[in-house]
Amino acid sequence: PIEGTYAPVELWEHVAYFGVIPLVLAILGVAIGWHRAYVPFLAVGLALSVYLTVDSSFTRILFDYLPGYRLFRGPNRFLFLTAIFGITLAGVGIEFCIRFLSTSKRVGIFAPILPLILISAMTGEGLYYVHRYLHMLPQVTAVPQTRYQEYISSDRSVFRIAPLSRATINYGWAAPMGLELVTGFDAYNLNHYQHYFDLLQYGEVQPPRARVWTDLNTVERWDLLDALNVKYLVTPEPISPPPAQYEMVVRFEDE
């Protein structure tokens, strides 16, 4: 990514990498601990989680016929499970190494410190790839200094902000700007809040669907917006007709 040679996709969603050392330990854990009841489950889970990320006839059948499967966003996120399965199997491998060293009179002294040695090596490997793939930038280069942020931050009372449309205030800017939005990223398991936003925007709960972002594009129930303690409504252009609960306090023509 630093050199601009990586594919134009989200790196964290497309790479199931948890380290060379854990990978070796995971292979060792499968080979040595296969007789344990949970090891085959972990190994099959690892293989299946990788396969489910591939665009295949099997995954298309699941998408079309398995109830609820089409609600998943980004099948490649099964790679998150791949890392969990792999790390767990690496734990089995570490356990075997400790037991093996403990039974040896010559190298048994290393058994208690083996986890420390391995964790230190894994940390070093991770730091290498952090510096190889990522470059930290000063916050000012990623978050702009805006007049609306200065204006809202000068208000020391307790309140929230409702931006109309996703592009009005970038959700990723809210925290470093010190702004508390009622919109943003919301996972599907918080569907009670999604239902609340349905009532807020449309006056009724919409049919179930996969949702990732909680955007506010229109308002049907202003009382529900009041219940969220919204003091400022930030819009890309004036609302016509303006809601009775709000008044125009400031405009930023150049933002």
C-alpha distance (Angstrom), angle and dihedral (degrees) to the residues before:
residue distance angle dihedral
P1 . . .
I2 3.80 . .
E3 3.79 91.2 .
G4 3.80 94.2 42.2
T5 3.81 92.3 -121.7
Y6 3.81 97.4 112.3
A7 3.80 119.1 100.3
P8 3.84 113.5 -89.7
V9 3.81 93.8 -104.7
E10 3.78 133.7 103.5
L11 3.79 105.5 -80.0
W12 3.80 94.9 -153.6
E13 3.82 91.2 56.0
H14 3.80 97.5 48.0
V15 3.79 105.3 42.2
A16 3.81 124.9 75.2
Y17 3.77 98.5 -171.8
F18 3.79 123.0 146.4
G19 3.81 101.8 158.7
V20 3.80 140.2 -72.2
I21 3.80 93.3 -104.6
P22 3.84 94.3 51.9
L23 3.80 89.1 45.9
V24 3.81 91.7 54.7
L25 3.79 90.6 45.6
A26 3.81 90.4 48.7
I27 3.81 91.3 53.7
L28 3.80 88.8 48.2
G29 3.81 90.4 48.5
V30 3.81 91.9 53.4
A31 3.81 93.1 46.6
I32 3.80 96.1 46.4
G33 3.79 102.1 31.4
W34 3.81 100.8 41.9
H35 3.82 90.3 114.5
R36 3.80 90.3 64.0
A37 3.78 113.3 95.3
Y38 3.82 96.4 -127.4
V39 3.81 98.4 45.0
P40 3.84 96.0 72.0
F41 3.81 88.0 47.9
L42 3.81 91.2 53.0
A43 3.81 92.5 44.9
V44 3.80 93.2 49.3
G45 3.80 89.7 45.0
L46 3.79 90.5 53.4
A47 3.80 93.1 49.5
L48 3.81 93.3 44.0
S49 3.80 93.4 47.9
V50 3.81 89.2 55.3
Y51 3.80 93.0 46.6
L52 3.80 93.1 50.0
T53 3.81 89.7 61.1
V54 3.81 91.5 60.8
D55 3.79 120.4 91.3
S56 3.81 97.7 -119.5
S57 3.79 139.1 144.2
F58 3.80 89.0 -100.9
T59 3.79 94.3 56.0
R60 3.81 90.6 45.5
I61 3.82 89.9 53.7
L62 3.80 89.8 50.4
F63 3.79 90.1 49.0
D64 3.81 93.1 50.8
Y65 3.79 102.1 38.9
L66 3.83 111.9 18.9
P67 3.81 107.5 91.0
G68 3.78 111.8 -117.4
Y69 3.81 96.1 6.4
R70 3.79 93.6 107.2
L71 3.80 88.4 61.3
F72 3.82 89.8 71.9
R73 3.78 112.7 103.7
G74 3.79 116.6 -147.1
P75 3.83 109.5 4.3
N76 3.80 88.4 -151.5
R77 3.80 87.3 73.4
F78 3.78 86.7 80.1
L79 3.80 81.4 82.6
F80 3.80 86.5 77.9
L81 3.81 86.9 65.8
T82 3.80 89.6 46.0
A83 3.79 89.9 61.0
I84 3.81 91.7 47.6
F85 3.81 92.7 50.3
G86 3.81 91.1 45.8
I87 3.80 94.8 49.1
T88 3.81 91.0 48.0
L89 3.80 91.0 51.9
A90 3.81 88.3 48.3
G91 3.79 86.7 58.6
V92 3.80 88.6 57.3
G93 3.80 89.0 51.7
I94 3.81 92.1 50.1
E95 3.79 90.6 50.0
F96 3.81 90.4 53.4
C97 3.82 91.8 49.2
I98 3.81 91.8 50.9
R99 3.80 92.4 49.1
F100 3.80 91.6 46.8
L101 3.80 93.0 51.1
S102 3.79 91.6 45.1
T103 3.80 90.9 60.4
S104 3.81 92.7 52.8
K105 3.79 119.2 86.1
R106 3.80 93.4 -159.1
V107 3.80 101.2 51.0
G108 3.80 99.8 17.1
I109 3.79 89.8 108.5
F110 3.81 89.0 70.9
A111 3.81 94.3 57.1
P112 3.85 96.6 85.8
I113 3.81 93.3 46.4
L114 3.81 97.0 41.0
P115 3.84 93.8 93.9
L116 3.81 89.7 51.2
I117 3.80 91.2 50.4
L118 3.80 93.0 48.1
I119 3.80 94.6 44.9
S120 3.81 90.4 49.4
A121 3.81 90.2 50.8
M122 3.81 91.6 47.8
T123 3.82 90.3 49.3
G124 3.79 90.9 50.9
E125 3.80 91.1 50.0
G126 3.79 90.9 48.5
L127 3.81 92.8 49.9
Y128 3.78 89.9 50.6
Y129 3.80 91.9 56.1
V130 3.80 92.4 43.2
H131 3.80 89.8 58.9
R132 3.80 91.4 39.2
Y133 3.80 96.4 53.0
L134 3.79 107.2 22.0
H135 3.76 134.9 55.3
M136 3.79 119.6 -169.7
L137 3.78 116.1 -135.7
P138 3.80 128.9 -160.4
Q139 3.78 110.4 -93.6
V140 3.81 91.9 -120.4
T141 3.81 89.6 65.9
A142 3.83 91.9 56.9
V143 3.82 102.7 34.7
P144 3.82 118.1 49.5
Q145 3.77 125.5 -135.8
T146 3.80 103.5 -121.0
R147 3.78 134.6 -177.3
Y148 3.80 92.4 -132.4
Q149 3.80 90.3 56.7
E150 3.80 91.1 50.7
Y151 3.80 91.2 48.7
I152 3.81 96.1 48.2
S153 3.82 94.4 41.7
S154 3.80 90.3 56.1
D155 3.83 87.5 68.0
R156 3.82 105.6 88.7
S157 3.79 96.7 -171.9
V158 3.81 123.8 104.7
F159 3.81 112.5 -95.2
R160 3.78 146.6 123.8
I161 3.80 132.6 -124.9
A162 3.81 128.5 -129.0
P163 3.81 113.7 -158.7
L164 3.81 115.6 -164.3
S165 3.82 109.1 -131.7
R166 3.78 125.1 6.0
A167 3.80 95.2 -97.8
T168 3.81 95.9 58.4
I169 3.82 94.9 79.6
N170 3.78 117.3 7.8
Y171 3.79 106.2 -122.0
G172 3.80 91.3 -139.5
W173 3.80 90.1 59.3
A174 3.81 96.5 54.8
A175 3.81 99.4 84.4
P176 3.83 98.5 45.1
M177 3.81 88.6 44.2
G178 3.80 90.5 52.0
L179 3.81 92.6 -121.5
E180 3.80 122.2 140.4
L181 3.82 110.9 -147.9
V182 3.79 128.6 -171.1
T183 3.81 89.0 -145.7
G184 3.78 131.7 61.9
F185 3.77 139.0 89.9
D186 3.79 115.2 -7.9
A187 3.78 125.1 173.0
Y188 3.79 119.2 -135.3
N189 3.81 92.4 -109.6
L190 3.80 87.7 70.7
N191 3.78 90.4 64.4
H192 3.80 92.3 138.0
Y193 3.81 86.8 71.1
Q194 3.80 89.6 45.5
H195 3.81 88.8 54.4
Y196 3.80 88.7 50.3
F197 3.81 89.9 53.3
D198 3.80 90.5 48.5
L199 3.79 89.5 56.6
L200 3.80 90.1 43.7
Q201 3.79 94.5 52.4
Y202 3.81 105.3 28.3
G203 3.80 106.5 16.6
E204 3.81 91.6 -119.0
V205 3.79 139.9 59.9
Q206 3.79 113.0 -94.7
P207 3.84 124.1 -135.9
P208 3.84 115.8 -83.7
R209 3.78 114.8 -83.4
A210 3.77 139.3 152.4
R211 3.79 109.1 -81.9
V212 3.75 130.1 -179.0
W213 3.79 106.3 163.7
T214 3.78 127.5 47.6
D215 3.79 103.3 -144.2
L216 3.79 128.1 176.1
N217 3.80 110.2 -144.7
T218 3.80 102.1 152.8
V219 3.80 138.4 4.8
E220 3.80 124.6 -133.3
R221 3.82 99.3 158.8
W222 3.78 110.8 44.1
D223 3.80 90.7 176.6
L224 3.82 89.7 66.0
L225 3.78 89.5 52.9
D226 3.80 88.6 52.3
A227 3.81 90.0 51.5
L228 3.82 88.6 60.0
N229 3.82 88.8 58.8
V230 3.79 92.9 -115.8
K231 3.79 111.0 174.5
Y232 3.79 100.6 166.5
L233 3.78 126.7 45.9
V234 3.81 108.9 -164.3
T235 3.79 113.8 -161.1
P236 3.83 133.9 174.8
E237 3.82 89.4 -130.3
P238 3.81 136.4 7.9
I239 3.81 116.5 -73.5
S240 3.78 115.1 -120.3
P241 2.95 115.8 -126.4
P242 3.80 95.1 20.1
P243 3.82 116.3 -132.3
A244 3.79 115.5 -102.6
Q245 3.80 92.4 -125.3
Y246 3.82 94.1 58.4
E247 3.76 138.3 57.5
M248 3.77 131.2 -166.6
V249 3.80 107.4 -100.2
V250 3.79 103.4 166.9
R251 3.80 142.0 -4.5
F252 3.78 128.7 -155.4
E253 3.77 106.8 -156.7
D254 3.81 94.1 -176.7
E255 3.81 97.2 50.1
